[in-house]
């Protein structure tokens, strides 16, 4: 099992405060004969008649010497997880959690 990301607990706390229930920590996906680990699975009840919304979150710190290399690795994982979730759990939406500085410098 991989180590938890630096921001793992912060993301969990934010989700819980927003009304989400952590259902998987980590969410394990099977790709071929191997297992991969999405950092979190969560769901939030929207309304009884609409069912529940499910999400998966990959958390990245971007602490390596090259932010572009970190971005390439994060994008590769995100794409692989998204394709697998699309096949196995199409109702679950995938998100990438990054800190504000990373978002503002690499994603805006």
N, C-alpha and C positions, 0 to 999 in steps of 0.2 A: 504494500500500500504506500503511495507516495506521501511525502511530507506535506503538511498544510501550508498554504501560502501565508505570507506575512499579514495580509488583510482578511484572512478567512473569518476570524471571530468578529471583526467589524461588520463584514457583509452579513453574517448570520444575525447579529444584533439588529442591524437596520431592517432586515426582512421581517424579523419577529415583531419589531415595533410597528411595522407597516401592516401587520395582520396576517402575515404568511406563516404557514406551518412547515418547518423543515422536515421533509419526508425521507431524504436520503443524504447521508454525509459520510462518504461520497456516493454519488449515483454511478453505479457500475454498468457499463455497456459492453456487450460482447461484439467484437469485430473479428470475424473468422473464428479461430480457436483461441484468441487472446482477449483479455479484459483490459479496458481503459477506464479511467476514473474521472468523471466530471465532478468538479468540486462540490456542488450542491444540487439537490433536487428539492423543489418546494411547491406548495400549492396553496391557493387562496380561494376560499369559497366566495363566489361572486353573488349568486342568488340561487335558491333551491331550484327554481324552474330553469336556470341556465347551467346548472352543474357547477364544476369547479375549473379554475384556470390552473394549468400546471406549467412550471418553468424549470429550466436547468441553468445553472450559472457556472461558468468557468472563471476563476479568479486569477488574475495575473498582477504581479508587483512591478515588473519592468525594472529590475534592479541590476541587470547585467551591464557589462561595459558598453554594449551597443544597443541602444533603444530600437534600432531598426532590426537587428537580429532577434531581439525579444518579440518585436511585432511579427516578424516572419514566423517564429515558432508559435506564437499565440494564434495567428491566423490559420496556420496548418492544423493545429489542434481543433480550433473552432469549426473549421470546414469539415474535418473528419467526424467530429461529434454531431454536427448538424445533419450530415448525410445519414449517419446511423440512427439518430433520433427520428428523422423523417420516415425511415422504414419501420422502426420498432415502436415508437411512441409519437405518432404524428401530431397528437394533441398538445405535446409539450414544446414550449418555445425556449430557445437557447439564447442566453445573454452572456456577454463578456463583461466582467467587473474589473475596472481599473481605478487607480486613484485619480483625483481631480487634475493634478499636474500632468500625468500621462495623457489624460483625455484632452486637456487643453493644448498640449504640444504635439501630439501625434494624430489625434482623431478629429480635431476641429478644422 
